[in-house]
Amino acid sequence: MCLGIPGRVVRLLDGYGGQLALVDVEGRERKVNIGMLEDPGGGNAALAPGDWVVIHMGFAVERVDREGAERALAGLELMGRPRTAPTDGGDLP
């Protein structure tokens, strides 16, 4: 299973042939390769600050809207939530 993590584009980085962007992922900025994204007319997607992308292994693999990014983040948070002990004193299954 592969997981992609949504991030929001902060800015495009100069000097990398339009291939790198600085992306905020849960409050941490990371350099992400955006070269795999294509726009409908071919070529690289014209990303702008504020756009959301799904990142896998340092590559943006999909552009998503804000609602899609929020749903994905909520799902990731749910998967990472620790199990809590029952309040009735019983054992965890």
Salt bridges, closest charged atoms under 4 A:
ASP51 OD2 - ARG63 NH1 3.40
GLU70 OE2 - ARG66 NE 2.88
GLU77 OE2 - ARG81 NH2 3.64
